[in-house]
């Protein structure tokens, strides 16, 4: 996670067409996320924004893909959140 003027950024590795949507945790500095959506016509990207937006308690429109829109590994920006706020909101067991 990194701090930027417009919001915190986060590296994410997406596994599309999974059995269920889930945030698996951080491995080697990258957040691992499973999505049921296929990687077709932006469906997985939209599902990713919804899942992480809900987990971070921000609107899905506040989750922007900076790099990797057509890749499994992406860099996302959460607009309006500091890195500390994002880290606290994505911690397991917090609601």
C-alpha positions in Angstrom: 0.0 0.0 0.0 1.2 3.5 -0.8 0.0 6.9 0.0 -0.7 9.4 -2.8 -2.4 12.8 -2.9 -5.5 11.4 -4.5 -5.7 8.3 -2.3 -4.0 5.1 -1.4 -2.8 2.7 -4.0 -2.8 -1.1 -3.7 -1.4 -4.0 -5.8 -3.9 -6.7 -6.4 -3.7 -10.1 -8.1 -7.1 -11.3 -9.4 -8.2 -14.9 -9.9 -11.3 -14.8 -12.1 -13.9 -17.5 -12.5 -13.4 -18.7 -8.9 -16.1 -20.6 -7.0 -16.9 -17.5 -4.9 -15.8 -13.9 -4.4 -13.3 -13.6 -1.6 -10.4 -11.5 -0.4 -7.7 -14.1 0.4 -5.1 -11.9 2.0 -1.7 -10.4 1.2 1.0 -12.6 -0.3 4.4 -11.1 -1.2 3.0 -7.6 -0.9 0.1 -8.2 -3.2 -3.5 -8.6 -2.2 -5.0 -11.8 -3.6 -8.6 -11.7 -4.6 -10.9 -14.4 -6.1 -13.8 -13.4 -8.3 -16.6 -15.4 -9.8 -16.9 -13.0 -12.7 -15.1 -13.9 -16.0 -12.4 -11.7 -17.4 -14.6 -10.7 -20.3 -15.7 -7.1 -21.3 -14.6 -5.7 -17.9 -16.9 -7.9 -15.8 -14.0 -9.0 -13.5 -12.8 -5.4 -13.1 -16.4 -4.2 -12.2 -16.7 -7.1 -9.7 -13.3 -6.2 -8.2 -14.4 -2.6 -7.7 -17.6 -3.7 -6.0 -16.0 -6.2 -3.7 -13.1 -4.0 -2.6 -15.3 -0.9 -2.4 -17.6 -2.7 -0.1 -14.7 -4.1 2.0 -13.1 -0.6 2.2 -16.6 1.1 2.8 -16.3 3.4 -0.3 -18.3 3.6 -3.4 -17.2 1.2 -6.2 -16.7 4.4 -8.4 -13.9 5.4 -5.9 -11.9 2.4 -6.8 -9.9 3.1 -9.9 -7.6 0.8 -11.9 -4.3 2.7 -12.6 -2.5 -0.2 -14.2 -3.3 -3.7 -15.4 -6.9 -3.3 -16.6 -6.5 -6.3 -18.8 -4.1 -8.2 -16.6 -4.5 -10.4 -13.5 -2.1 -8.1 -11.6 -3.4 -4.6 -11.1 -2.7 -1.4 -9.3 -5.8 0.2 -7.8 -6.3 3.7 -6.2 -8.9 4.1 -3.5 -9.8 7.8 -3.8 -10.2 9.7 -0.6 -8.5 7.2 1.7 -5.1 7.3 3.3 -3.0 4.1 3.3 -3.6 3.7 7.0 -7.3 4.0 6.6 -7.3 1.5 3.7 -5.2 -1.0 5.6 -7.5 -0.8 8.7 -10.6 -1.3 6.6 -9.2 -4.3 4.7 -7.9 -6.0 7.8 -9.6 -9.4 8.3 -12.3 -9.5 10.9 -13.1 -5.8 10.7 -16.6 -4.6 9.7 
